[in-house]
Amino acid sequence: MTTTRVAIDIQQVWPLFKQDQTNQELRNRLIEHYFPLVRYNAERVWAKLPDGVDLNDMISAGVFGLMDAIESFDMGRGVKFETYCVPRIRGAMLDELRTMDWVPRLVRSKASKLEAARKQLEAEVGRPPTDIELAGRLGIPMDEFEKLRAEASAVNLVSLNKKWYETDSYKDVREIDIIEDTKGEDPTDGIQKRDVMRLVTKGLNRNERLIIILYYYEELTMKEIGQTLGLSESRVSQMHSSIVARLKDQLRKRRPEFA
């Protein structure tokens, strides 16, 4: 009884909605009723995809496909809506996948061709093939091979949003959470550098201190330091040699403190 009543309600909703397609309440009732079709097809598509693609993204894209199908469905053609909407739902999901995958199909084809040649040669010679051997197997000159390899390397890039592993908390750990920031400075290193700088420059006058800081910390040349301080390059070099000699003598005297 319940199923029959729901079916009748939906059949009554369709003509009402087609008379006024601005009616959000009617459209929402249709979306809610046919939403299981979206989830079913999203799960089937998602099951065949590699890791890193979120099921919810497929469902969201499918909902847009369902909305488009509801808007454009012509009741007068005698076609069941379920038959009409499924290709549009799946098409919206595939469009979403294409926008997520920025690597062009041609690049993927080239990468596959390069990988196939590599595997064949490795099986034949019993070792990883050289670039020259690969280029020969593919029948292309080395400059073209280098370009092909550069393009193919794009396929191996990984999304930073790819799920690394799930946790018991609400937030999953993703690639971006576990990648080391090689440009970031260790706070401990910064503290140690400042301590060393204070130790080394202690007892030096202003120009001597600046020479040490600019040369060893800012990595300026003697010429650039001379321009900064208004001194000649030879004078800066002379002062630097004198400072280093004095520092070596001081460290030699304080060596027992560090033993």
N, C-alpha and C positions, 0 to 999 in steps of 0.2 A: 504493500500500500504506500509506504513512504517513498519508494523509488518511483512509482508511477506518478505521485503527486509532484515530486521534484522535476521529473521529465516534463510534465504538463506545464509547470511554472516556467521552465526555461523556454519551452516552445511559445509561451505567451510573451516572454520577455523580448524575444527576437523581433517580432513585428513592431512592438512598442519602441524598441531602440532604433530600428531603421527609420521610423517616423521622425525621431528626434535624436540624432547622434551626438548632440551636445549634453545629453542627460548622463551625468557622471554616475549616478546611482545605478542605472540600468547597466551601463558598461561595466561597472565594478562587479555586479552580480554575474555577468557573463564571464569575466576574468576569473572570479573565484570558482565558478563551476568547472571551467576547463583547465584550471591550474594543474590538476594532477597529470594532465597530458604533458605539460611543460616539464614537471619534475621527472616523469618517466623517461622522456626523451633526453633530458639533460643527463640523467644517470647513465643511460646507454652510451651517449657520446663521451662522457667523462671517463667511463671505464676503459676506453681505448686510448686515452691520452697519457703522455708521460707525466712524471711527478712535476709539481710546480704549478699546475693549472687548478684553480679553485672551482669546486662544484658550484658554489654560489654565483660565480661569474657566469657560468653556463646557464643557470636558472634565470638570472637577471636578463641575460640576452634573450632567452627563450620567451620571457614575459613580454618583451618589446615585440618579438615576432608574433605572439598571440594577440597583442593589442592591434597590431597592423592587420592581422587576418580578420579580426572582429570588425574593424572599420571598413575593410574592402569586400567582405563577404556578400555575395549576391544570392539572396534566398530564392530568386526566381529560376535559378539554373538547375534546381533539383539535385544538388550535390550535398551530401552530409557535411556539416561543418567540421567534424572530426577528420574527415578525409581531406578537406580543403586546408585546414590549419597546420597539420603536422609538417608538411614540407616547408612552410614558412617559419615555423618554430625552429626546426633544425637548420634552416638557412641562416637565420639570425645568429644562431650559436656558431656556425661555421664562419660567418662574417666577423664575429667577435674574436675567434681564434686567429683569423688572418691579421686583425689589427694588433693582437698580442704578439704575434710572431713577426718581428720586423725583418727577419732574414728572407730575402726574395727567394722564390722557388728556383731560379736559375743558379743562385749561389749554393743552395742545398744540393742541386744536381751535380754541380762541379765538385763539391765536397765529397759526395758519394763516389764519384768517378775516381777521385784522387785516393780515397781510402781503399777502394777495390783494387787499384793498381798496386798500392803499398802492400796489401795482404798477399796478392799473387806473387810479387817479387820476393817478399820475405819467406814465403813457402818454398820458392825455387832456390834461393841462394842460402837459406838457413840463417839469415841475419837481417837486421833492419837495412833496407836499401838506402843508397845515397841519393841526394837530390838529382844528380846527373843520370843515375839509373832510372829514377822515376820519370824524369823528363823524357828520356829515351823511350820508355814504355808507353807514355802518353803521346809520343810523337810531336812534341812541341819544343821550341827553343827555350833556353834557360831563363831569359827575361820574361817570357810568357808564363813559365812555370812558377817563378817567384810571385808574379801577380796572382796566379791561380791559388797558390798556397796562402797568400795574404787574405784573399777573399774567403777561402774555405775556413780560415781560422775564426771567422766571425760566427760560424755555426756553433763553436764550442763555448761561446759566452753563456754565462748562467745568470738568470734573473736574481736580483738581490732579494726579491720577495719570495723566492722558492723556500718552502717549508723544510727546515733542517731536521727537527724532531718535535714531537708534541710533548707538552708538559701538563701537569695536573692543574695548573692555573688557567686563567681565561686567555692568556696570551701564548701563542706558539712561538718557538724559537725559529727564526728565519736566517737565511744566508747573511744578511746585512748585520745580524747580531753577533756573528762569530768570526767575521773577517777582521784580521788585524789591520789597524790603521798605521801603515808604515811611515806616514808623514807626521804622525803625532809624536810629540816629545815626551819622554818619560819624565815626570815631575822630579824623580830622584836625581836624574842626570842634570836637570836644570839647577837643583840645589847644590850638587857637587861642583858644577862649573863655577857657580857664584862663590863658593867657599874657596876653591882653588884660585880664582881671580883675586879675591881679597888677600889671600896669603901671598900670592906672587907680586902684587902691586903695592904691598905694604912697604912704606919707606921710600917709594919713588916719588919724584916731583910730577907736576901735571903733564908735561910733555912726555916724560918717560912712561908714565902710566898709560897715556893715550897711544903711544907707539905699541905697547904690548897688547892693549885691547883691540886696536884697529888691525894689527897684523895677525894675531892668533885667533881672535874671536870674530871679527868682521871680515877677515881674509882679504884685506886690502894689500896692494903691492906697496913697495917702498916709495915708488914714485907718487902714488895716490896719497899715501900718508904725508909725504913732503908737501904736496899741494894743499892738504887739509891744514897742516900746522904752519905753513909758510916757511918751510925749510927745504934745502936741497936734498935730492935723493941720496947723495953720498953722505950728507950729514946724518940723515935718518939711519942709514945703514951702519954708520960709525957708532951712533948712540945705541942702536939695537945690539950690536956686538958687545958693547960695554955693559949694557943691562944684563945680557945673558951671562956674561962672565961673572958679574956680581951675584946673580941669582944662584949660579952653580956653586959659588963659594959659600953662600948662606946655607944652601941645602946640605952641603958637605958638613958644615959645622952642626946642623940640626939633625943629621941622620940618626943619631941615637934615639931621638924622640919618636921616630917612626919604626924603630926596630921591634 
